[in-house]
C-alpha cells in the first residue's frame, strides 16, 4: 500500500522559507517521492478550515513516507524551517 505525507503550512518568514524549500526539495528527490500538491490555490468547500499552503507527497509504501521525516536532507530542512513556518504534518497509509 502506498503512503502519503500531508502537510499544512503557515509561512511566517517567506525569505527564510526559501531555504527550507531548497532542502525539502533535496529530500523529496532523494526519497523518490511523487509531488501531488505543493502550494497552489486552495478553495474551502466545507467547514471553517483555511489552510494557507498544502503539500501532499506520495511514496511507494507507508514505511517510506514515515522514513522521509528522518532523512538527513529533511532533518536539515526542518532545521532551516525553524522560525520560518508553522508546520502540521501527518503520514497516511493509502490504497
N, C-alpha and C positions, 0 to 999 in steps of 0.2 A: 504494500500500500504506500502511496506517496505521502509526503509530509509537506507542510507549508509553514512558513513564518508569516505572521500577520502583525504589522506594526502600525501604530498610530503615533504621529509625531507632532509636537508643538515646537516649532523653531523659535528660539529666543535670541539667538545671535547668528544671523544669516552668514556673516563673513566667516566665523569660526566653523559653522556647519559645513561649509565647502570642504574643509579639511577632513571632516568626518565622512563626507560623501566619497572622497578620494580613497580612503582606507576601506570603507564598506564595499566600494566597487571592487577593490582588490580581493576582498574576502569572497564576494559573490563569484568572481572569476575563478578563484582557487577552488571553491566548493562545487562549481559546475551547476549552480542553481539557475533556474529559469526565472527571469523577472516577469511577473504577471502584471504588477502595478507598481509604479514608482512615481509618486506625486500625481500630478494631473488633476483634472476637475472632479470635484465631489458634489453630488446632489443628494441631499437628505430626502428620503422617500417616506419615512415614518419615524416618529419619535423625536426626542429633543437632543439627539447626539449630533454634534457639529465638529467632526474631525477636520483639522487643517490640512494634514498631509497623511496619506496612507501608502504603505508598502506591502506587497504580497509577493513572496518568493516561493517557488515550487522546487522540491527536492525529490529524488527518487524514492526515499523512504523517510519515515518519521524520525528514525535514529539519525539520519543525515541532517535533517532540519535541526534537531537538538544539538548535534555536534558543531554546527555552524557557529553557534554562540561562543564556543571556546577556541575557534581557530586563532592563531597568532595575529593574523591580519584583522580579525574582528575585535580581538582584545585591544589592539592599537586604535581601531575605530572608536571603540567605547571610551577609551581614554581621551581622545580628541573631542568627543561629543560633550564631555563634562562642561557644563555652563553654557552650552550652545543649543540644547534642546531638551525637552521633556519627552521621554520615550515610554510607550506602553507596548509590550511585545509578547506574543504567545507563539508556541509551536503547536500545530494542529495536525492530527492524523487525517489524511484524505482518503479518497477512494481509488 
